[in-house]
Amino acid sequence: MTSALTETEAPERELKDGRVVAIAGPVVDVEFPPDALPEITHALEMDVELEGHKTTITAEVAQQLGD
């Protein structure tokens, strides 16, 4: 399984790269560079490929934990 993660904001899409650190049930921990933190309630789009099938998963930023 591979995944790439970007933060998006409508209507313009400014993409920022992040990295999935952990998944626990419905919670996905994502790490972004300090100068590229997504805003609360913004959408995160994760492009996932599993067994040859590609799909985009959308999640909402609910909390920023810091360091």
Distance bins in CASP14 RR format, pairs under 12 A and 6 or more apart:
PFRMAT RR
TARGET T0000
AUTHOR 0000-0000-0000
RMODE 2
METHOD distances of the structure
MODEL  1
1 20 0 0 0 0 0 1 0 0 0 0 0
1 23 0 0 0 0 0 1 0 0 0 0 0
1 46 0 0 0 0 0 1 0 0 0 0 0
1 47 0 0 0 0 0 1 0 0 0 0 0
1 48 1 0 0 1 0 0 0 0 0 0 0
1 49 1 0 0 1 0 0 0 0 0 0 0
1 50 1 0 1 0 0 0 0 0 0 0 0
1 51 0 0 0 0 1 0 0 0 0 0 0
1 52 0 0 0 0 1 0 0 0 0 0 0
1 53 0 0 0 0 0 1 0 0 0 0 0
1 54 0 0 0 0 0 1 0 0 0 0 0
1 55 0 0 0 0 0 1 0 0 0 0 0
1 57 0 0 0 0 0 1 0 0 0 0 0
2 19 0 0 0 0 0 1 0 0 0 0 0
2 20 0 0 0 0 0 1 0 0 0 0 0
2 46 0 0 0 0 0 1 0 0 0 0 0
2 47 0 0 0 0 1 0 0 0 0 0 0
2 48 1 0 0 1 0 0 0 0 0 0 0
2 49 1 0 1 0 0 0 0 0 0 0 0
2 50 0 0 0 0 1 0 0 0 0 0 0
2 51 0 0 0 0 0 1 0 0 0 0 0
2 52 0 0 0 0 0 1 0 0 0 0 0
2 53 0 0 0 0 0 1 0 0 0 0 0
2 54 0 0 0 0 1 0 0 0 0 0 0
2 55 0 0 0 0 0 1 0 0 0 0 0
3 17 0 0 0 0 0 1 0 0 0 0 0
3 18 0 0 0 0 1 0 0 0 0 0 0
3 19 0 0 0 0 1 0 0 0 0 0 0
3 20 1 0 1 0 0 0 0 0 0 0 0
3 21 0 0 0 0 0 1 0 0 0 0 0
3 23 0 0 0 0 1 0 0 0 0 0 0
3 28 0 0 0 0 1 0 0 0 0 0 0
3 30 0 0 0 0 1 0 0 0 0 0 0
3 44 0 0 0 0 0 1 0 0 0 0 0
3 45 0 0 0 0 0 1 0 0 0 0 0
3 46 1 0 1 0 0 0 0 0 0 0 0
3 47 1 0 0 1 0 0 0 0 0 0 0
3 48 1 0 1 0 0 0 0 0 0 0 0
3 49 1 0 0 1 0 0 0 0 0 0 0
3 50 0 0 0 0 1 0 0 0 0 0 0
3 54 0 0 0 0 0 1 0 0 0 0 0
3 55 0 0 0 0 0 1 0 0 0 0 0
3 56 0 0 0 0 0 1 0 0 0 0 0
3 57 0 0 0 0 1 0 0 0 0 0 0
3 59 0 0 0 0 0 1 0 0 0 0 0
4 15 0 0 0 0 0 1 0 0 0 0 0
4 16 0 0 0 0 0 1 0 0 0 0 0
4 17 1 0 0 1 0 0 0 0 0 0 0
4 18 0 0 0 0 1 0 0 0 0 0 0
4 19 0 0 0 0 1 0 0 0 0 0 0
4 20 0 0 0 0 1 0 0 0 0 0 0
4 30 0 0 0 0 0 1 0 0 0 0 0
4 44 0 0 0 0 0 1 0 0 0 0 0
4 45 0 0 0 0 1 0 0 0 0 0 0
4 46 1 0 0 1 0 0 0 0 0 0 0
4 47 1 0 1 0 0 0 0 0 0 0 0
4 48 0 0 0 0 1 0 0 0 0 0 0
4 49 0 0 0 0 1 0 0 0 0 0 0
4 54 0 0 0 0 0 1 0 0 0 0 0
4 56 0 0 0 0 1 0 0 0 0 0 0
4 57 0 0 0 0 0 1 0 0 0 0 0
5 15 0 0 0 0 1 0 0 0 0 0 0
5 16 0 0 0 0 1 0 0 0 0 0 0
5 17 1 0 0 1 0 0 0 0 0 0 0
5 18 1 0 1 0 0 0 0 0 0 0 0
5 19 1 0 0 1 0 0 0 0 0 0 0
5 20 1 0 0 1 0 0 0 0 0 0 0
5 21 0 0 0 0 0 1 0 0 0 0 0
5 23 0 0 0 0 0 1 0 0 0 0 0
5 28 0 0 0 0 1 0 0 0 0 0 0
5 29 0 0 0 0 0 1 0 0 0 0 0
5 30 1 0 1 0 0 0 0 0 0 0 0
5 31 0 0 0 0 1 0 0 0 0 0 0
5 32 0 0 0 0 1 0 0 0 0 0 0
5 36 0 0 0 0 0 1 0 0 0 0 0
5 38 0 0 0 0 1 0 0 0 0 0 0
5 43 0 0 0 0 0 1 0 0 0 0 0
5 44 1 0 0 1 0 0 0 0 0 0 0
5 45 1 0 0 1 0 0 0 0 0 0 0
5 46 1 0 1 0 0 0 0 0 0 0 0
5 47 1 0 0 1 0 0 0 0 0 0 0
5 48 0 0 0 0 1 0 0 0 0 0 0
5 56 0 0 0 0 0 1 0 0 0 0 0
5 57 0 0 0 0 1 0 0 0 0 0 0
5 58 0 0 0 0 0 1 0 0 0 0 0
5 59 0 0 0 0 1 0 0 0 0 0 0
5 61 0 0 0 0 0 1 0 0 0 0 0
6 13 0 0 0 0 1 0 0 0 0 0 0
6 14 0 0 0 0 1 0 0 0 0 0 0
6 15 1 0 1 0 0 0 0 0 0 0 0
6 16 1 0 0 1 0 0 0 0 0 0 0
6 17 1 0 0 1 0 0 0 0 0 0 0
6 18 1 0 0 1 0 0 0 0 0 0 0
6 19 0 0 0 0 0 1 0 0 0 0 0
6 20 0 0 0 0 0 1 0 0 0 0 0
6 30 0 0 0 0 0 1 0 0 0 0 0
6 32 0 0 0 0 0 1 0 0 0 0 0
6 36 0 0 0 0 0 1 0 0 0 0 0
6 38 0 0 0 0 1 0 0 0 0 0 0
6 42 0 0 0 0 0 1 0 0 0 0 0
6 43 0 0 0 0 1 0 0 0 0 0 0
6 44 1 0 0 1 0 0 0 0 0 0 0
6 45 1 0 1 0 0 0 0 0 0 0 0
6 46 0 0 0 0 1 0 0 0 0 0 0
6 47 1 0 0 1 0 0 0 0 0 0 0
6 56 0 0 0 0 1 0 0 0 0 0 0
6 57 0 0 0 0 0 1 0 0 0 0 0
6 58 0 0 0 0 0 1 0 0 0 0 0
6 59 0 0 0 0 0 1 0 0 0 0 0
7 13 0 0 0 0 1 0 0 0 0 0 0
7 14 1 0 0 1 0 0 0 0 0 0 0
7 15 1 0 0 1 0 0 0 0 0 0 0
7 16 1 0 1 0 0 0 0 0 0 0 0
7 17 0 0 0 0 1 0 0 0 0 0 0
7 18 1 0 0 1 0 0 0 0 0 0 0
7 30 0 0 0 0 1 0 0 0 0 0 0
7 32 1 0 0 1 0 0 0 0 0 0 0
7 33 0 0 0 0 0 1 0 0 0 0 0
7 36 1 0 0 1 0 0 0 0 0 0 0
7 37 0 0 0 0 1 0 0 0 0 0 0
7 38 1 1 0 0 0 0 0 0 0 0 0
7 39 0 0 0 0 1 0 0 0 0 0 0
7 40 0 0 0 0 0 1 0 0 0 0 0
7 41 0 0 0 0 0 1 0 0 0 0 0
7 42 1 0 1 0 0 0 0 0 0 0 0
7 43 1 0 0 1 0 0 0 0 0 0 0
7 44 1 0 1 0 0 0 0 0 0 0 0
7 45 1 0 0 1 0 0 0 0 0 0 0
7 46 0 0 0 0 0 1 0 0 0 0 0
7 58 0 0 0 0 0 1 0 0 0 0 0
7 59 0 0 0 0 0 1 0 0 0 0 0
7 60 0 0 0 0 0 1 0 0 0 0 0
7 61 1 0 0 1 0 0 0 0 0 0 0
7 64 0 0 0 0 0 1 0 0 0 0 0
8 14 1 0 0 1 0 0 0 0 0 0 0
8 15 1 0 0 1 0 0 0 0 0 0 0
8 16 0 0 0 0 1 0 0 0 0 0 0
8 38 0 0 0 0 1 0 0 0 0 0 0
8 39 0 0 0 0 0 1 0 0 0 0 0
8 42 1 0 0 1 0 0 0 0 0 0 0
8 43 1 0 1 0 0 0 0 0 0 0 0
8 44 1 0 0 1 0 0 0 0 0 0 0
8 45 1 0 1 0 0 0 0 0 0 0 0
8 46 0 0 0 0 0 1 0 0 0 0 0
8 47 0 0 0 0 0 1 0 0 0 0 0
8 56 0 0 0 0 0 1 0 0 0 0 0
8 58 0 0 0 0 1 0 0 0 0 0 0
8 59 0 0 0 0 0 1 0 0 0 0 0
8 60 0 0 0 0 0 1 0 0 0 0 0
8 61 0 0 0 0 0 1 0 0 0 0 0
9 15 0 0 0 0 1 0 0 0 0 0 0
9 16 0 0 0 0 1 0 0 0 0 0 0
9 38 0 0 0 0 1 0 0 0 0 0 0
9 39 1 0 0 1 0 0 0 0 0 0 0
9 40 0 0 0 0 0 1 0 0 0 0 0
9 41 0 0 0 0 1 0 0 0 0 0 0
9 42 1 0 1 0 0 0 0 0 0 0 0
9 43 1 0 0 1 0 0 0 0 0 0 0
9 44 0 0 0 0 0 1 0 0 0 0 0
9 45 0 0 0 0 0 1 0 0 0 0 0
9 61 0 0 0 0 0 1 0 0 0 0 0
10 41 0 0 0 0 0 1 0 0 0 0 0
10 42 0 0 0 0 1 0 0 0 0 0 0
10 43 1 0 0 1 0 0 0 0 0 0 0
10 45 0 0 0 0 0 1 0 0 0 0 0
10 58 0 0 0 0 0 1 0 0 0 0 0
13 42 0 0 0 0 0 1 0 0 0 0 0
13 43 0 0 0 0 1 0 0 0 0 0 0
13 45 0 0 0 0 1 0 0 0 0 0 0
14 36 0 0 0 0 1 0 0 0 0 0 0
14 38 0 0 0 0 1 0 0 0 0 0 0
14 39 0 0 0 0 0 1 0 0 0 0 0
14 42 0 0 0 0 1 0 0 0 0 0 0
14 43 0 0 0 0 0 1 0 0 0 0 0
15 32 0 0 0 0 0 1 0 0 0 0 0
15 36 0 0 0 0 1 0 0 0 0 0 0
15 38 0 0 0 0 0 1 0 0 0 0 0
15 42 0 0 0 0 0 1 0 0 0 0 0
15 43 0 0 0 0 0 1 0 0 0 0 0
15 44 0 0 0 0 0 1 0 0 0 0 0
15 45 0 0 0 0 1 0 0 0 0 0 0
15 47 0 0 0 0 0 1 0 0 0 0 0
16 30 0 0 0 0 0 1 0 0 0 0 0
16 31 0 0 0 0 0 1 0 0 0 0 0
16 32 1 0 0 1 0 0 0 0 0 0 0
16 33 1 0 0 1 0 0 0 0 0 0 0
16 34 0 0 0 0 0 1 0 0 0 0 0
16 35 0 0 0 0 1 0 0 0 0 0 0
16 36 1 0 1 0 0 0 0 0 0 0 0
16 37 0 0 0 0 1 0 0 0 0 0 0
16 38 1 0 0 1 0 0 0 0 0 0 0
16 39 0 0 0 0 0 1 0 0 0 0 0
16 42 0 0 0 0 1 0 0 0 0 0 0
16 43 0 0 0 0 0 1 0 0 0 0 0
16 44 0 0 0 0 1 0 0 0 0 0 0
16 45 0 0 0 0 0 1 0 0 0 0 0
16 61 0 0 0 0 0 1 0 0 0 0 0
17 30 0 0 0 0 0 1 0 0 0 0 0
17 31 0 0 0 0 0 1 0 0 0 0 0
17 32 1 0 0 1 0 0 0 0 0 0 0
17 33 1 0 0 1 0 0 0 0 0 0 0
17 35 0 0 0 0 0 1 0 0 0 0 0
17 36 1 0 0 1 0 0 0 0 0 0 0
17 38 0 0 0 0 0 1 0 0 0 0 0
17 44 0 0 0 0 0 1 0 0 0 0 0
17 45 0 0 0 0 0 1 0 0 0 0 0
17 46 0 0 0 0 0 1 0 0 0 0 0
17 47 0 0 0 0 0 1 0 0 0 0 0
18 28 0 0 0 0 0 1 0 0 0 0 0
18 29 0 0 0 0 0 1 0 0 0 0 0
18 30 1 0 1 0 0 0 0 0 0 0 0
18 31 1 0 0 1 0 0 0 0 0 0 0
18 32 1 0 1 0 0 0 0 0 0 0 0
18 33 1 0 0 1 0 0 0 0 0 0 0
18 34 0 0 0 0 0 1 0 0 0 0 0
18 36 1 0 0 1 0 0 0 0 0 0 0
18 37 0 0 0 0 0 1 0 0 0 0 0
18 38 0 0 0 0 1 0 0 0 0 0 0
18 44 0 0 0 0 1 0 0 0 0 0 0
18 45 0 0 0 0 0 1 0 0 0 0 0
18 46 0 0 0 0 1 0 0 0 0 0 0
18 47 0 0 0 0 0 1 0 0 0 0 0
18 61 0 0 0 0 0 1 0 0 0 0 0
19 28 0 0 0 0 0 1 0 0 0 0 0
19 29 0 0 0 0 1 0 0 0 0 0 0
19 30 1 0 0 1 0 0 0 0 0 0 0
19 31 1 0 1 0 0 0 0 0 0 0 0
19 32 1 0 0 1 0 0 0 0 0 0 0
19 33 0 0 0 0 1 0 0 0 0 0 0
19 36 0 0 0 0 0 1 0 0 0 0 0
19 44 0 0 0 0 0 1 0 0 0 0 0
19 46 0 0 0 0 0 1 0 0 0 0 0
20 27 0 0 0 0 0 1 0 0 0 0 0
20 28 1 0 0 1 0 0 0 0 0 0 0
20 29 1 0 0 1 0 0 0 0 0 0 0
20 30 1 0 1 0 0 0 0 0 0 0 0
20 31 0 0 0 0 1 0 0 0 0 0 0
20 32 0 0 0 0 0 1 0 0 0 0 0
20 44 0 0 0 0 1 0 0 0 0 0 0
20 46 1 0 0 1 0 0 0 0 0 0 0
20 47 0 0 0 0 0 1 0 0 0 0 0
20 48 0 0 0 0 1 0 0 0 0 0 0
20 57 0 0 0 0 0 1 0 0 0 0 0
20 59 0 0 0 0 0 1 0 0 0 0 0
21 27 0 0 0 0 0 1 0 0 0 0 0
21 28 0 0 0 0 1 0 0 0 0 0 0
21 29 1 0 1 0 0 0 0 0 0 0 0
21 30 1 0 0 1 0 0 0 0 0 0 0
21 31 1 0 1 0 0 0 0 0 0 0 0
21 32 0 0 0 0 0 1 0 0 0 0 0
21 65 0 0 0 0 0 1 0 0 0 0 0
22 28 1 0 0 1 0 0 0 0 0 0 0
22 29 1 0 1 0 0 0 0 0 0 0 0
22 30 0 0 0 0 1 0 0 0 0 0 0
22 31 0 0 0 0 1 0 0 0 0 0 0
22 65 0 0 0 0 0 1 0 0 0 0 0
23 29 1 0 0 1 0 0 0 0 0 0 0
23 30 0 0 0 0 1 0 0 0 0 0 0
23 46 0 0 0 0 0 1 0 0 0 0 0
23 48 0 0 0 0 0 1 0 0 0 0 0
23 57 0 0 0 0 0 1 0 0 0 0 0
23 59 0 0 0 0 0 1 0 0 0 0 0
25 59 0 0 0 0 0 1 0 0 0 0 0
26 57 0 0 0 0 0 1 0 0 0 0 0
26 59 0 0 0 0 1 0 0 0 0 0 0
26 60 0 0 0 0 0 1 0 0 0 0 0
26 62 0 0 0 0 0 1 0 0 0 0 0
27 59 0 0 0 0 1 0 0 0 0 0 0
27 60 0 0 0 0 0 1 0 0 0 0 0
27 61 0 0 0 0 0 1 0 0 0 0 0
27 62 0 0 0 0 1 0 0 0 0 0 0
27 63 0 0 0 0 1 0 0 0 0 0 0
27 65 0 0 0 0 0 1 0 0 0 0 0
28 44 1 0 0 1 0 0 0 0 0 0 0
28 45 0 0 0 0 0 1 0 0 0 0 0
28 46 1 0 0 1 0 0 0 0 0 0 0
28 48 0 0 0 0 0 1 0 0 0 0 0
28 57 0 0 0 0 1 0 0 0 0 0 0
28 58 0 0 0 0 0 1 0 0 0 0 0
28 59 1 0 1 0 0 0 0 0 0 0 0
28 60 0 0 0 0 0 1 0 0 0 0 0
28 61 0 0 0 0 0 1 0 0 0 0 0
28 62 0 0 0 0 1 0 0 0 0 0 0
28 63 0 0 0 0 0 1 0 0 0 0 0
29 44 0 0 0 0 0 1 0 0 0 0 0
29 59 0 0 0 0 0 1 0 0 0 0 0
29 61 0 0 0 0 0 1 0 0 0 0 0
29 62 0 0 0 0 0 1 0 0 0 0 0
29 63 0 0 0 0 1 0 0 0 0 0 0
29 64 0 0 0 0 0 1 0 0 0 0 0
29 65 1 0 0 1 0 0 0 0 0 0 0
29 66 0 0 0 0 0 1 0 0 0 0 0
30 36 0 0 0 0 0 1 0 0 0 0 0
30 37 0 0 0 0 0 1 0 0 0 0 0
30 38 0 0 0 0 1 0 0 0 0 0 0
30 42 0 0 0 0 0 1 0 0 0 0 0
30 44 1 0 0 1 0 0 0 0 0 0 0
30 45 0 0 0 0 0 1 0 0 0 0 0
30 46 0 0 0 0 1 0 0 0 0 0 0
30 57 0 0 0 0 0 1 0 0 0 0 0
30 59 0 0 0 0 1 0 0 0 0 0 0
30 60 0 0 0 0 0 1 0 0 0 0 0
30 61 0 0 0 0 1 0 0 0 0 0 0
30 62 0 0 0 0 0 1 0 0 0 0 0
30 63 0 0 0 0 0 1 0 0 0 0 0
30 64 0 0 0 0 0 1 0 0 0 0 0
30 65 0 0 0 0 0 1 0 0 0 0 0
30 66 0 0 0 0 0 1 0 0 0 0 0
31 37 0 0 0 0 1 0 0 0 0 0 0
31 38 0 0 0 0 0 1 0 0 0 0 0
31 44 0 0 0 0 0 1 0 0 0 0 0
31 64 0 0 0 0 0 1 0 0 0 0 0
31 65 0 0 0 0 1 0 0 0 0 0 0
31 66 0 0 0 0 1 0 0 0 0 0 0
31 67 0 0 0 0 0 1 0 0 0 0 0
32 38 1 0 0 1 0 0 0 0 0 0 0
32 39 0 0 0 0 0 1 0 0 0 0 0
32 42 0 0 0 0 0 1 0 0 0 0 0
32 44 0 0 0 0 1 0 0 0 0 0 0
32 61 0 0 0 0 1 0 0 0 0 0 0
32 64 0 0 0 0 1 0 0 0 0 0 0
32 65 0 0 0 0 0 1 0 0 0 0 0
32 66 0 0 0 0 1 0 0 0 0 0 0
34 64 0 0 0 0 0 1 0 0 0 0 0
34 66 0 0 0 0 1 0 0 0 0 0 0
34 67 0 0 0 0 1 0 0 0 0 0 0
36 42 0 0 0 0 0 1 0 0 0 0 0
36 64 0 0 0 0 0 1 0 0 0 0 0
37 44 0 0 0 0 0 1 0 0 0 0 0
37 61 0 0 0 0 1 0 0 0 0 0 0
37 63 0 0 0 0 0 1 0 0 0 0 0
37 64 1 0 0 1 0 0 0 0 0 0 0
37 65 0 0 0 0 0 1 0 0 0 0 0
37 66 0 0 0 0 1 0 0 0 0 0 0
37 67 0 0 0 0 0 1 0 0 0 0 0
38 44 1 0 0 1 0 0 0 0 0 0 0
38 45 0 0 0 0 0 1 0 0 0 0 0
38 59 0 0 0 0 0 1 0 0 0 0 0
38 60 0 0 0 0 1 0 0 0 0 0 0
38 61 1 0 1 0 0 0 0 0 0 0 0
38 62 0 0 0 0 0 1 0 0 0 0 0
38 63 0 0 0 0 0 1 0 0 0 0 0
38 64 0 0 0 0 1 0 0 0 0 0 0
39 60 0 0 0 0 0 1 0 0 0 0 0
39 61 1 0 0 1 0 0 0 0 0 0 0
39 62 0 0 0 0 0 1 0 0 0 0 0
39 63 0 0 0 0 0 1 0 0 0 0 0
39 64 0 0 0 0 1 0 0 0 0 0 0
40 60 0 0 0 0 1 0 0 0 0 0 0
40 61 1 0 1 0 0 0 0 0 0 0 0
40 62 1 0 0 1 0 0 0 0 0 0 0
40 63 1 0 0 1 0 0 0 0 0 0 0
40 64 1 0 0 1 0 0 0 0 0 0 0
40 65 0 0 0 0 0 1 0 0 0 0 0
41 59 0 0 0 0 0 1 0 0 0 0 0
41 60 1 0 0 1 0 0 0 0 0 0 0
41 61 1 0 0 1 0 0 0 0 0 0 0
41 62 1 0 0 1 0 0 0 0 0 0 0
41 63 0 0 0 0 0 1 0 0 0 0 0
41 64 0 0 0 0 0 1 0 0 0 0 0
42 58 0 0 0 0 0 1 0 0 0 0 0
42 59 0 0 0 0 1 0 0 0 0 0 0
42 60 1 0 0 1 0 0 0 0 0 0 0
42 61 1 0 1 0 0 0 0 0 0 0 0
42 62 0 0 0 0 0 1 0 0 0 0 0
42 64 0 0 0 0 0 1 0 0 0 0 0
43 56 0 0 0 0 0 1 0 0 0 0 0
43 57 0 0 0 0 0 1 0 0 0 0 0
43 58 1 0 1 0 0 0 0 0 0 0 0
43 59 1 0 0 1 0 0 0 0 0 0 0
43 60 1 0 0 1 0 0 0 0 0 0 0
43 61 1 0 0 1 0 0 0 0 0 0 0
43 62 0 0 0 0 0 1 0 0 0 0 0
44 56 0 0 0 0 0 1 0 0 0 0 0
44 57 0 0 0 0 1 0 0 0 0 0 0
44 58 1 0 0 1 0 0 0 0 0 0 0
44 59 1 0 1 0 0 0 0 0 0 0 0
44 60 1 0 0 1 0 0 0 0 0 0 0
44 61 1 0 0 1 0 0 0 0 0 0 0
44 62 0 0 0 0 0 1 0 0 0 0 0
45 55 0 0 0 0 0 1 0 0 0 0 0
45 56 1 0 1 0 0 0 0 0 0 0 0
45 57 1 0 0 1 0 0 0 0 0 0 0
45 58 1 0 1 0 0 0 0 0 0 0 0
45 59 0 0 0 0 1 0 0 0 0 0 0
45 60 0 0 0 0 0 1 0 0 0 0 0
45 61 0 0 0 0 0 1 0 0 0 0 0
46 54 0 0 0 0 0 1 0 0 0 0 0
46 55 0 0 0 0 1 0 0 0 0 0 0
46 56 1 0 0 1 0 0 0 0 0 0 0
46 57 1 0 1 0 0 0 0 0 0 0 0
46 58 1 0 0 1 0 0 0 0 0 0 0
46 59 1 0 0 1 0 0 0 0 0 0 0
47 53 0 0 0 0 0 1 0 0 0 0 0
47 54 1 0 0 1 0 0 0 0 0 0 0
47 55 1 0 0 1 0 0 0 0 0 0 0
47 56 1 0 1 0 0 0 0 0 0 0 0
47 57 0 0 0 0 1 0 0 0 0 0 0
47 58 0 0 0 0 0 1 0 0 0 0 0
48 54 1 0 0 1 0 0 0 0 0 0 0
48 55 1 0 1 0 0 0 0 0 0 0 0
48 56 1 0 0 1 0 0 0 0 0 0 0
48 57 1 0 1 0 0 0 0 0 0 0 0
48 58 0 0 0 0 0 1 0 0 0 0 0
48 59 0 0 0 0 0 1 0 0 0 0 0
49 55 0 0 0 0 1 0 0 0 0 0 0
49 56 0 0 0 0 0 1 0 0 0 0 0
49 57 0 0 0 0 0 1 0 0 0 0 0
50 57 0 0 0 0 0 1 0 0 0 0 0
END
